Amino acid sequence: MREIDPRALSMLGETIVGQLSFVGLDGYPRVAPVWFDFRNGEILISNAPGTYKCRCIGGGARVGFTISDPSPPYRAIVVTGEALVEPLPEADRVRLAGGQARRYLGEEAGRGFFGTPPGDGELIRIRPRTVRFIDVSGD
């Protein structure tokens, strides 16, 4: 993959819910809203074990991912890439999902996201093939 546009990198650090697209077990396309982190050039999505999206992606699948700003000038990022699901031990899940909860819900609500220890989870790791930044303002 070539270098990512700095505007896209900036937007990937904002608190915007992502949209993960994948092919369902029945062969139909699906789109699911997700919290995410962008680290070391990869999109990381924490999940409870056995979720539908994890079962569909399994050991590897082509996926789409987008985030968009609902306010003018309607910036968006469209990603295509390869995703895989891997085990996420409880301590790593608490760190990743807990951090995402604080990012998306705020510090106070995020601290209480896991009321009880959540157990192990699964991680969807997306390795982008393409990242396209869209800014309809023309800048």
Buried (B, 14 or more C-beta within 10 A) or exposed (E): EEEBBEBBBEBBEEEBEBBBBBBEEEEEEBEBEBBBBBEEEBBBBBBBBEBEBBEBBEEEBEBBBBBBBEEEEEBBBBBBBBBBBEEBEEEBBBEBBBBBBBBBBEEEEBEEBBEEEBEEBBBBBBBBEEBEBBBEEEE
